[in-house]
Amino acid sequence: MSAHGKILAVEPLTREAFAPFGDVIATAGAKSFLINNGTTERFHDLAKVETAGEGARTLLSIFRGQPFSPPIELKMMERHPLGSQAFMPLSPRPFLVAVARDEDGRPGCPRVFLVRPEGESLIGVNYARNVWHHPLISLEGTSEFLIVDRGGEGNNLEEFFFGEACRIDSLAT
C-alpha cells in the first residue's frame, strides 16, 4: 500500500502492536529484581540491542528534539541495516513513533504510535534492525532522549524520501 499523501491515524503504543517493529521499553510488566543490597530495583533485559557487522560497537548518545505539533508531515523514513536503535526519553513528555514494514526495499504505509509516560514511568522504544522509522518526533516541548545504537565500521543508515508526504492531522488515539 502506498503511503504517498495519506492521512495517518495515531495509535496507542502497546507491546503487541509494536512487536513487528521492535521493543517497547517500559518497567510495567518487566522482569525485575533487587540489587545493591536491596536499595535498587533492576528492570532487566528491556530491549534486544543488535549490532551486526565487523567492528561493530554499541553507542550511547543523547538527542535533543525540537517539538512538533499537527499537522505533521512525514517526508522521509530511515532504517539502520546493521543495528537496532533505542530511544528512551529523559523527561516525562509524550512523543510519536512512525514505523513501516519493508516493501521491496522501501517503507510501506507508516503506522504512528503515541508514546506517553505512565504515571512516574517513562516509556521508550527500540527499533529492530532494518525497521523503517521516522526521525524523532518530540511533542509538547524540547525533549532529550538517551539513544542506544550501533557504531563502528560500515554504513548503518539508509534513507527514503516520499514523493508526496504523509500527514498526521491529529494526535487523538
C-alpha positions in Angstrom: 0.0 0.0 0.0 1.4 3.3 -1.0 1.9 5.9 1.7 2.0 8.9 -0.6 -0.3 11.7 0.5 -2.0 9.5 3.1 -3.5 11.0 6.3 -2.2 8.8 9.2 -4.1 7.9 12.3 -2.3 7.8 15.7 -2.5 4.6 17.7 -1.8 4.0 21.4 1.5 2.2 21.9 1.2 -1.4 23.1 3.8 -4.1 23.2 1.7 -6.3 20.9 1.1 -3.6 18.2 4.7 -2.5 18.2 6.2 -6.1 18.2 6.7 -6.3 14.4 9.0 -3.2 14.6 11.0 -3.8 17.8 10.5 -3.5 21.6 8.6 -1.2 23.9 10.9 -0.2 26.7 8.9 0.1 30.0 9.1 -1.1 33.6 5.4 -2.1 33.7 5.2 -5.9 33.3 9.0 -6.2 33.1 11.2 -8.8 34.9 12.8 -7.1 37.9 14.9 -7.9 40.9 16.6 -6.1 43.7 20.4 -5.3 43.5 22.9 -3.2 45.5 21.9 -4.8 48.9 18.2 -4.2 48.2 18.4 -0.5 47.5 17.9 -0.6 43.7 15.3 -2.4 41.6 16.7 -3.6 38.3 14.3 -3.9 35.4 16.2 -6.5 33.4 16.7 -7.0 29.6 14.2 -4.5 28.4 15.2 -4.5 24.7 17.2 -6.6 22.2 20.2 -4.4 21.2 21.5 -5.5 17.8 25.0 -4.7 16.5 25.9 -6.6 13.3 29.0 -6.5 11.1 32.7 -6.4 11.6 34.0 -3.8 14.1 30.5 -3.1 15.5 30.2 -1.4 18.9 27.3 -0.1 21.0 26.9 3.7 21.2 25.2 5.8 23.9 24.1 9.3 22.8 21.7 12.0 23.8 19.4 13.5 21.2 17.7 16.8 21.8 14.5 17.0 19.7 12.5 20.2 18.9 8.8 19.8 19.3 6.3 19.2 16.6 2.5 19.9 16.5 -0.1 18.9 14.0 -0.3 18.9 11.1 3.0 16.9 11.0 4.3 15.9 7.6 6.3 12.7 7.2 8.5 13.3 4.2 11.1 10.6 4.8 11.9 7.5 6.7 15.1 5.8 7.6 16.4 2.4 8.7 19.6 1.0 10.2 20.7 -2.2 8.4 23.5 -3.0 10.9 21.9 -2.5 14.3 18.9 -1.6 16.4 18.2 1.9 17.7 16.6 2.6 21.1 15.0 5.9 22.2 14.4 6.4 25.9 13.0 9.8 26.9 14.8 11.6 29.8 11.7 13.7 30.7 8.0 12.8 31.1 6.8 14.2 27.7 4.9 12.3 25.0 6.4 11.6 21.6 5.4 10.0 18.3 6.8 6.9 16.7 6.2 6.3 13.0 7.2 2.9 11.6 6.7 1.0 8.4 7.1 -2.5 7.1 9.6 -3.0 4.3 8.1 -3.4 0.8 10.8 -4.3 -1.7 13.4 -2.1 -0.1 11.1 0.8 0.5 8.9 1.7 3.5 5.2 0.7 3.2 2.4 2.7 4.7 3.5 4.1 8.1 1.8 3.3 11.4 2.0 6.0 14.0 2.1 5.3 17.8 1.7 7.8 20.6 4.2 7.1 23.4 3.4 8.7 26.7 4.7 8.2 30.2 2.5 6.1 32.5 2.5 7.9 35.9 6.1 8.1 37.1 7.3 5.6 34.5 8.9 6.7 31.3 8.4 4.6 28.2 10.7 4.2 25.2 11.1 2.1 22.1 13.8 0.1 20.4 13.6 -0.1 16.6 14.7 -3.6 15.5 17.5 -3.7 12.9 16.3 -2.7 9.4 12.9 -1.3 10.5 11.8 1.8 8.6 11.1 4.7 11.0 10.7 8.4 11.0 13.3 10.5 12.8 12.5 11.7 16.3 9.1 13.4 16.7 9.0 15.2 20.1 5.8 16.7 21.4 5.0 19.4 24.0 8.5 20.9 24.2 12.2 20.3 23.5 12.9 16.8 24.7 16.1 14.8 25.4 16.4 11.1 24.7 19.1 8.5 25.6 19.9 6.7 22.4 21.5 3.2 22.2 22.6 2.2 18.7 25.4 0.8 16.6 28.7 2.5 15.9 31.8 1.3 14.2 32.7 0.5 10.6 30.1 0.3 7.9 27.1 2.4 6.7 24.3 2.0 9.2 21.9 4.5 7.7 19.5 4.2 4.7 17.0 7.0 4.0 13.9 7.0 1.8 12.1 10.2 0.7 8.4 10.0 -0.2 7.3 11.7 -3.4 4.4 13.0 -1.5 4.4 13.4 2.2 2.1 11.6 4.6 0.4 13.7 7.2 -0.7 13.5 10.8 -3.5 15.9 11.4 -4.5 14.9 14.9 -2.8 13.3 18.0 -6.1 11.7 19.1 -5.9 7.9 19.5 
